Structure formats: structure tokens, C-alpha cells
């Protein structure tokens, strides 16, 4: 006799089997006929994992017209967007010095202040990571003093193949008329230089600083004792 293979087994069919098949076979066939593919740990059926959720980047004023599906081919893993506003340009100020050394750490022996590791991505307004973009940083020390005769707390670096950068420095101090800030010049290969400044959250002087802009806030985590981690993504047209 041929056993039906259709997933739905009728009562009449089961009764027919009872004339020729042992009871354990019938019970097993009935229990399997109503089973469904089990969900995996991510809740998807058939053992196929869901797409991983990519954390949002910070610093970039990103907008999206549809749920972001970021891949390594079109954006950094830290970025989820389909379009982004260019980083706001700001004044250079009086303390820029050209020719800074190439380095990713501005820390020096005996330097005071709260340690800060600042990292992020340089990308286009279409959220494409920009490799080999130049970032030139300069800032005051923890007492609000700039080195105008040398290159202390000054340095430039280039983004990696995924548009990422990482800077080791200290939180700058206050000086007359200004809140805490870090100066930066960003230049994508073959593009014009964009000059801007980065700011820190929850600093009382922010409200009285004429240059302060909330779109330029660094996302900060950590504690002063253990060191701070800051995130900011630059967007250039």
C-alpha cells in the first residue's frame, strides 16, 4: 500500500491505515502532520538568522527615507543612513598652525587632564565611507592654553579604508569667552578643506559660547577617572 505524503492527513485516511498499520506508526504520522518550522534564536523560521541590527552612528545629522540596510560595501559598520547633512563649518580661530605632525595620539609624558579617545567615521552625504581623508586636530590643554610655538596637542591623521579615525587626547580646558572645544580640519581626497569645531555635552559654558552648535556635540561615555570615549562622525560633501 502507498502511504500518502501530503502534509494534511484526513480522519478517513487515518482510519484506513488502522486496518493495515500498527498504532505507533499512525500516532507518529498524525503528530508530524501539524508541525511547523521552529523559530531560531532570532525569531526567524527555517533556521535562517535575521539580518543583524547595525548601531547608529553619532555626530552625523543622518536622515533616512527607509529602514537602513548598511553593508560593508556602501558604509562603515558604525553608520546607518541613506543620506546625511554635511558637518557644519565653523571659524578656524586664531591658533591654527600648519604643518602638524602625523600621529593618532596627542598624549605626551606628564600631560595633565582627563584622557579622551575620540573616534568615528568620515563619510559623504550619501553615507559612503571616505578612505584617506585627512583630519587635522588642534586644541588647548586642560588649563585652556594653546601651544603656539610648537605642536603640543596638535596633529593630523588619515582615515583607514573604511573611513574610520581614532584620536587619543585630553579634554581641553576653558579660556575666556569659549567653552570646551576641539578644532579640526577635514579634507576628503581631491576635495576642499572643511574647518569645524567639536563640543562636549553638559558643559555650562556651552550656552554662552557664540560658536557652540548642538550638531557638533561629541557623544561621550565613560568617567574622568577611567578615561572618556567620544564618538563623532564627520560628513563632507
C-alpha positions as CSV (number, residue, x, y, z in Angstrom):
1,X,0.0,0.0,0.0
2,X,1.3,3.6,-0.8
3,X,1.3,5.9,2.2
4,X,0.0,9.4,1.3
5,X,2.8,12.0,1.7
6,X,0.6,15.2,1.7
7,X,1.1,17.2,5.0
8,X,-2.7,17.2,5.7
9,X,-3.9,13.7,6.7
10,X,-7.7,13.3,6.8
11,X,-9.5,11.4,9.5
12,X,-10.8,8.9,6.9
13,X,-7.2,8.2,5.7
14,X,-6.1,7.6,9.3
15,X,-9.0,5.2,9.9
16,X,-8.0,3.4,6.7
17,X,-4.5,3.0,7.9
18,X,-5.7,1.4,11.1
19,X,-6.6,-1.7,9.1
20,X,-3.1,-2.3,7.9
21,X,-0.6,-0.4,10.0
22,X,0.4,-0.7,13.7
23,X,-0.7,2.0,16.1
24,X,2.8,3.7,16.7
25,X,3.1,4.5,13.0
26,X,-0.3,6.1,12.9
27,X,0.4,8.3,16.0
28,X,3.8,9.4,14.6
29,X,2.2,10.4,11.2
30,X,-0.5,12.4,12.9
31,X,1.9,14.3,15.2
32,X,4.2,15.2,12.3
33,X,1.5,16.4,10.0
34,X,0.7,19.5,12.0
35,X,4.3,20.6,12.8
36,X,5.7,23.9,11.7
37,X,9.3,25.0,11.2
38,X,10.7,26.1,14.6
39,X,12.0,29.6,15.1
40,X,15.7,30.1,15.7
41,X,17.2,32.3,18.5
42,X,16.5,35.4,16.4
43,X,12.8,34.5,15.8
44,X,13.1,33.6,12.1
45,X,11.7,30.4,10.8
46,X,13.6,27.6,9.0
47,X,16.9,28.2,10.8
48,X,17.8,31.4,8.8
49,X,19.1,34.2,11.0
50,X,17.7,37.7,10.7
51,X,19.8,40.5,9.4
52,X,22.0,41.9,12.3
53,X,20.9,45.3,13.6
54,X,23.6,47.9,12.9
55,X,24.0,50.5,15.6
56,X,23.5,54.1,14.6
57,X,26.5,56.4,14.2
58,X,26.8,59.6,16.2
59,X,27.7,63.1,15.3
60,X,26.4,62.9,11.7
61,X,23.0,64.5,11.2
62,X,21.6,61.5,9.4
63,X,18.2,61.1,7.8
64,X,16.7,58.0,6.1
65,X,13.6,57.5,4.0
66,X,13.6,53.8,4.6
67,X,14.9,51.3,7.2
68,X,18.7,51.3,6.8
69,X,20.3,48.2,5.4
70,X,24.0,49.0,5.8
71,X,26.6,46.8,4.2
72,X,30.4,46.9,4.2
73,X,30.2,47.8,0.5
74,X,28.5,51.1,1.0
75,X,29.1,52.3,4.5
76,X,31.1,51.8,7.7
77,X,29.6,49.3,10.2
78,X,29.1,52.3,12.5
79,X,26.9,54.2,10.2
80,X,23.2,53.5,9.4
81,X,21.7,56.0,7.0
82,X,20.9,56.7,3.4
83,X,21.6,60.5,3.4
84,X,23.3,62.8,5.9
85,X,23.8,66.5,6.3
86,X,27.3,67.9,5.9
87,X,29.2,68.7,9.1
88,X,28.7,72.4,9.9
89,X,31.7,74.6,9.0
90,X,33.0,76.9,11.7
91,X,35.7,79.5,12.2
92,X,39.3,78.4,12.3
93,X,40.1,80.7,15.2
94,X,43.4,82.4,15.9
95,X,45.5,79.5,17.0
96,X,45.9,77.2,14.0
97,X,49.4,76.2,13.0
98,X,50.1,74.5,9.7
99,X,52.4,71.5,9.3
100,X,51.4,69.5,12.3
101,X,53.0,66.0,12.7
102,X,51.1,62.9,11.5
103,X,50.0,61.0,14.6
104,X,47.0,59.4,16.2
105,X,47.9,60.2,19.8
106,X,48.4,63.7,21.1
107,X,49.3,62.5,24.6
108,X,52.7,63.2,26.0
109,X,54.5,62.3,29.2
110,X,53.5,64.4,32.1
111,X,50.4,65.8,30.3
112,X,47.6,66.6,32.7
113,X,43.8,66.5,32.1
114,X,41.1,63.9,31.5
115,X,42.1,61.3,28.9
116,X,39.8,61.1,25.9
117,X,39.7,58.7,23.0
118,X,37.8,60.2,20.1
119,X,36.7,58.0,17.2
120,X,34.3,57.9,14.3
121,X,33.9,57.8,10.6
122,X,34.4,60.3,7.8
123,X,31.7,59.8,5.1
124,X,30.0,61.5,2.2
125,X,26.4,62.9,2.3
126,X,25.4,59.6,0.6
127,X,26.8,57.8,3.7
128,X,29.8,56.4,1.8
129,X,32.9,56.0,3.9
130,X,35.8,58.1,2.7
131,X,39.2,56.5,2.9
132,X,42.4,58.5,3.2
133,X,40.5,61.6,4.4
134,X,42.8,64.0,6.3
135,X,41.9,65.1,9.8
136,X,44.0,67.9,11.4
137,X,43.2,68.4,15.1
138,X,44.4,71.2,17.4
139,X,43.2,72.2,20.9
140,X,44.1,73.8,24.2
141,X,45.4,71.8,27.1
142,X,43.4,71.1,30.3
143,X,44.2,74.6,31.5
144,X,42.9,76.3,28.4
145,X,46.3,77.1,27.0
146,X,47.4,76.6,23.3
147,X,51.0,75.8,22.3
148,X,51.6,78.4,19.7
149,X,55.4,77.8,19.4
150,X,55.4,74.1,18.9
151,X,53.0,71.2,18.1
152,X,51.8,70.1,21.6
153,X,48.2,68.9,21.3
154,X,48.4,69.3,17.5
155,X,48.4,66.5,14.9
156,X,46.9,65.1,11.7
157,X,46.0,61.6,10.6
158,X,44.2,59.9,7.7
159,X,41.2,57.6,7.8
160,X,41.5,53.9,7.0
161,X,39.9,52.0,4.1
162,X,36.5,52.1,6.0
163,X,36.7,55.8,6.7
164,X,37.5,55.4,10.3
165,X,39.7,57.5,12.6
166,X,40.8,57.4,16.2
167,X,42.4,60.1,18.3
168,X,43.9,59.9,21.8
169,X,44.0,63.3,23.5
170,X,42.7,65.1,26.7
171,X,39.6,67.1,27.3
172,X,40.5,70.8,26.6
173,X,40.1,73.4,29.3
174,X,38.2,76.6,29.3
175,X,39.6,80.0,28.4
176,X,38.0,83.4,28.3
177,X,34.9,83.6,26.1
178,X,35.0,79.9,25.0
179,X,33.6,76.6,26.1
180,X,35.5,73.3,25.8
181,X,36.1,72.5,22.2
182,X,38.5,70.8,19.7
183,X,39.3,72.3,16.4
184,X,39.5,70.2,13.2
185,X,40.1,70.5,9.5
186,X,38.6,67.7,7.4
187,X,39.7,67.1,3.8
188,X,38.5,64.3,1.6
189,X,40.9,63.3,-1.3
190,X,40.5,65.9,-4.1
191,X,38.0,68.0,-2.1
192,X,38.1,71.3,-0.4
193,X,39.1,71.6,3.3
194,X,36.2,71.9,5.8
195,X,37.1,73.6,9.1
196,X,34.9,72.9,12.2
197,X,34.9,72.5,15.9
198,X,33.7,69.8,18.3
199,X,32.0,70.4,21.6
200,X,31.3,68.4,24.8
201,X,27.8,67.8,26.3
202,X,26.7,69.1,29.7
203,X,29.2,71.9,29.8
204,X,27.7,75.0,31.4
205,X,29.6,77.4,29.2
206,X,28.0,76.0,26.1
207,X,25.0,78.3,26.4
208,X,27.2,81.4,26.5
209,X,29.5,80.5,23.7
210,X,28.6,82.2,20.4
211,X,30.2,79.5,18.3
212,X,28.5,76.5,20.0
213,X,26.2,74.4,17.9
214,X,24.5,71.2,19.2
215,X,25.0,69.4,15.9
216,X,28.7,69.4,16.7
217,X,28.4,67.7,20.1
218,X,30.6,64.6,20.8
219,X,28.7,61.6,22.2
220,X,30.7,60.9,25.3
221,X,30.8,57.8,27.6
222,X,33.0,56.8,30.5
223,X,34.2,58.5,33.6
224,X,37.0,61.1,34.1
225,X,38.9,58.7,36.4
226,X,38.9,55.8,33.9
227,X,39.0,58.0,30.8
228,X,36.3,59.1,28.3
229,X,35.3,57.6,25.0
230,X,33.9,60.1,22.4
231,X,32.2,59.4,19.1
232,X,31.7,61.8,16.2
233,X,31.1,61.1,12.5
234,X,32.1,63.8,10.0
235,X,30.1,64.3,6.8
236,X,31.6,66.1,3.9
237,X,30.0,66.9,0.5
